Amino acid sequence: MKGYIAPIERLIDAFRRLPGVGAKTAVRYAFSVLKFSEEEAASFADAVLGAARDVRTCSVCCGFSDGDVCDICSDLDRDHGIICVVEEAKDVTVMEKVRGYRGVYHVLGGSLSPLDNMTPDKLHIKELEERIKAGGIKEIILATNPTPNGDTTAAYLARILEPYGVKISRLAYGIPVGGDIEYADEVTLMRALEGRRDL
Amino acid sequence: MKGYIAPIERLIDAFRRLPGVGAKTAVRYAFSVLKFSEEEAASFADAVLGAARDVRTCSVCCGFSDGDVCDICSDLDRDHGIICVVEEAKDVTVMEKVRGYRGVYHVLGGSLSPLDNMTPDKLHIKELEERIKAGGIKEIILATNPTPNGDTTAAYLARILEPYGVKISRLAYGIPVGGDIEYADEVTLMRALEGRRDL
């Protein structure tokens, strides 16, 4: 970017670091910040700093936490015998919207992707094994994404967790509820057919 | 938003203050910031604070400046007899990309819009009149946006600046260069016809 004074230039560059933000959007965000009052700017800056400072990793599930152990892992009302394994910490919040789930989570921190140098040692798989070894686990639900990398990760986990003798399941594939068969892709339809259930 | 720990919640709320950012985009930005290192987060926060602290209004043209008078207004190589009137400070940068323009600017700080309570006294019109009264102005180019509000503002300015006897012009309307007549809207085409030039 050229033509802006230095502090605006820096602000535009800062916004360009956000995902999917190009030059025009960054300029738009920067100019909206310039309309902030000093207090608003301070609160915005503090939110960014606060997140970097206060958001920690739960020592049990590797998800986001503001303490040593997250609220879910320290909730004794939940079923600690069922662990739902997700790729990213934000996936926990998505799963939590399913009110019916009362088990706990384990965050891998990504998915296997040899091309991106994401090998098993980069994921929190050891931590998951430790939890299983500690005992009391009845079921592991693999909720990695329905992508090639997510599937690879689920297959890998299913293989290395097999010796522990716990039940391992995978989220069902199929047509999204409220979706239209006309717009479903072939692979999803095929999976929906394979997973058909008797009525 | 529900389900996130407090510092993440605050970050999401901060991003939602940006224009056009809804819940999903704010979450996406927030999670990308959570992947920043502490230094990256500090530099991002500092860019926001720095912009609020260091970006000032030029005492001559009312545009952005890091000092009392902006670089354009203090540039003696420019023609201070031609003033291009724009709505917003950011429009100056857009006009500056037109390398051919060597005059100076005046930023109104918006456009007239009675419904939004944007009346003439809210715009930097007094400041523009002062500059004209100070003398030496040959031409005022009205470069407000080609919108109803921008047109109203231009018409208003043309009327109140008329007594000063300086030449007043308006940016030409027409088909954008590189555009296709097929996709031009009717109003633009009509204006392009009205403004046609002999070859």
Contacts between the chains, C-beta under 8 A, distances in Angstrom:
chain1	res1	chain2	res2	distance
A	3	B	93	4.6
A	3	B	96	5.3
A	3	B	97	6.9
A	4	B	64	7.6
A	4	B	93	6.0
A	5	B	55	6.9
A	5	B	64	5.9
A	5	B	65	6.8
A	5	B	66	4.8
A	5	B	70	7.8
A	5	B	71	7.6
A	6	B	54	7.7
A	6	B	66	6.4
A	7	B	47	7.7
A	7	B	50	4.8
A	7	B	51	4.8
A	7	B	53	7.7
A	7	B	54	4.1
A	7	B	55	5.2
A	7	B	66	6.4
A	8	B	51	6.2
A	8	B	55	6.2
A	8	B	64	6.4
A	10	B	47	4.5
A	10	B	50	6.1
A	10	B	51	7.3
A	11	B	47	4.7
A	11	B	48	6.5
A	11	B	50	7.4
A	11	B	51	4.4
A	13	B	47	7.2
A	14	B	43	7.0
A	14	B	44	4.7
A	14	B	47	3.9
A	14	B	48	7.1
A	17	B	32	7.7
A	17	B	36	7.7
A	17	B	40	7.3
A	17	B	44	7.0
A	18	B	29	4.9
A	18	B	32	5.6
A	18	B	33	7.6
A	19	B	28	6.0
A	19	B	29	7.2
A	19	B	32	4.9
A	20	B	28	7.4
A	27	B	90	7.2
A	28	B	19	6.0
A	28	B	20	7.4
A	29	B	18	4.9
A	29	B	19	7.2
A	30	B	51	7.0
A	31	B	88	7.7
A	31	B	89	7.9
A	31	B	90	5.1
A	32	B	17	7.6
A	32	B	18	5.6
A	32	B	19	4.9
A	33	B	18	7.7
A	33	B	48	5.9
A	33	B	51	5.8
A	33	B	52	7.3
A	34	B	51	5.9
A	34	B	52	7.7
A	34	B	55	5.8
A	34	B	64	7.4
A	34	B	89	7.9
A	36	B	17	7.8
A	36	B	52	6.1
A	37	B	52	7.9
A	38	B	52	5.2
A	38	B	53	7.4
A	40	B	17	7.3
A	41	B	48	5.4
A	41	B	49	6.0
A	41	B	51	7.1
A	41	B	52	3.4
A	42	B	49	6.6
A	42	B	52	7.4
A	43	B	14	7.0
A	44	B	14	4.7
A	44	B	17	7.0
A	44	B	45	8.0
A	44	B	48	5.3
A	45	B	44	8.0
A	45	B	45	3.8
A	45	B	46	7.2
A	45	B	48	4.5
A	45	B	49	4.7
A	46	B	45	7.2
A	47	B	7	7.7
A	47	B	10	4.5
A	47	B	11	4.7
A	47	B	13	7.2
A	47	B	14	3.8
A	48	B	11	6.5
A	48	B	14	7.0
A	48	B	33	5.9
A	48	B	41	5.4
A	48	B	44	5.3
A	48	B	45	4.5
A	48	B	48	7.3
A	49	B	41	6.0
A	49	B	42	6.6
A	49	B	45	4.7
A	50	B	7	4.8
A	50	B	10	6.2
A	50	B	11	7.3
A	51	B	7	4.8
A	51	B	8	6.3
A	51	B	10	7.3
A	51	B	11	4.4
A	51	B	30	7.0
A	51	B	33	5.8
A	51	B	34	5.9
A	51	B	41	7.0
A	52	B	33	7.3
A	52	B	34	7.7
A	52	B	36	6.1
A	52	B	37	7.9
A	52	B	38	5.3
A	52	B	40	8.0
A	52	B	41	3.4
A	52	B	42	7.4
A	53	B	7	7.7
A	53	B	38	7.4
A	54	B	6	7.7
A	54	B	7	4.1
A	55	B	5	6.9
A	55	B	7	5.2
A	55	B	8	6.1
A	55	B	34	5.8
A	64	B	4	7.6
A	64	B	5	5.9
A	64	B	8	6.4
A	64	B	34	7.5
A	65	B	5	6.7
A	66	B	5	4.7
A	66	B	6	6.4
A	66	B	7	6.4
A	70	B	5	7.7
A	71	B	5	7.6
A	88	B	31	7.7
A	89	B	31	8.0
A	89	B	34	7.9
A	90	B	27	7.2
A	90	B	31	5.1
A	93	B	3	4.6
A	93	B	4	6.0
A	96	B	3	5.2
A	97	B	3	6.9
